């Protein structure tokens, strides 16, 4: 029994980002079939019984071509049913560039960051030459995770199970007790690589090996965001703190909350509402991202120095938030855990010369005070999102409507989701999905 793995790893090998040969097109892995297209294998693992008619019908309930003034929101199933968590994994989080960490975490060879994008464990490191590398965090022997920590420093990656050892560039350097093995070449059993790139202080990876969504596309997608951030100051910043939050809601609920054009601010964020000018709040939508902006309150209220004279809140599809205000910038990343839980990670940055009038003790206290104020907004949002998730379970709620003057970014997010869903279904069931 054998199978010729002809697509998945040869495509990885020939990608401009992945120059090392980790496999050949004559790798025998023990299967009855004579061919195994990469997408088919992935799809069968995610949807072993195929895409159900139920999922298809629920996807088609939301039309990306209907304008926000006339559109209904996506059905509750998108946020509550396990099948849609699987669809998110397949059609969204495999396809797009996903932020996974910071460049400052990977300054030296051997430093690494690791985590999960849905069910896929990854690790990113700098190799012996200083080049950024990304791999699935899986030993090629029996799929053990190579590292458990979110970050660290190593000279090599050694599997804790049977000792298979890999260089920082992913090459299999040691695999003992293989006497008698046939059809095995160590050159073909390096770590499976992933595409990796950086933008500003962030590191992104992409699980899919498709030619779509190149790193250049990511740069184009973020060009307008960077232009606006540059005007407010992007480069003269230092990392301050990272915090993790587990939220009992679907990841899309958390993003919906962010994208409502400040609709909920006056009701749910009383302190924040007094620091920005509601009449100046604007939303602009673009291909792959949106920007919400406003001026700060012109008074001298407590906390106004944290917000400053202008705020910018940007969402980059699918799961990145960029928030710039006063001397602060924070990045938020939202990762699905399952259909009703997500993880949200906050990274706070501060302007290098901010608060220099304070001594070190005062500065430390002021930073802690500002982060507490920021976290208070986050805590308030968590309460809202978890309330929404509970409501979405009700048999009484099917779909809602948009407030078109403020929820344009929410609608665009749903259009992008629907497009990804339909593209994926069209590959799986082209006879059913009609744009």
DASUL-V361961 format. One record per run of one state. SS is the DSSP state (2 for helix, 1 for strand, 0 for the rest). FROM is the first residue (numbers start at 1). TO is the last residue. Records with the same first field share a line. If there is no record, write none. Layout:
SS: FROM-TO ; FROM-TO
This chain:
0: 1-3 ; 5-7 ; 15-27 ; 29-37 ; 47-52 ; 60-71 ; 73-76 ; 81-81 ; 94-97 ; 107-110 ; 118-119 ; 127-131 ; 137-137 ; 139-144 ; 146-150 ; 154-156 ; 159-164 ; 167-171 ; 175-185 ; 189-192 ; 200-201 ; 207-214 ; 222-222 ; 233-236 ; 248-250 ; 259-264 ; 269-269 ; 274-275 ; 277-277 ; 281-281 ; 287-288 ; 297-303 ; 308-309 ; 317-319 ; 326-327 ; 339-340 ; 352-359 ; 393-400 ; 402-407 ; 429-435
1: 4-4 ; 28-28 ; 72-72 ; 98-102 ; 111-117 ; 120-126 ; 132-136 ; 138-138 ; 145-145 ; 151-153 ; 157-158 ; 165-166 ; 172-174 ; 193-199 ; 202-206 ; 237-247 ; 276-276 ; 282-286 ; 289-296 ; 310-316 ; 320-325 ; 328-338 ; 341-351 ; 401-401
2: 8-14 ; 38-46 ; 53-59 ; 77-80 ; 82-93 ; 103-106 ; 186-188 ; 215-221 ; 223-232 ; 251-258 ; 265-268 ; 270-273 ; 278-280 ; 304-307 ; 360-392 ; 408-428
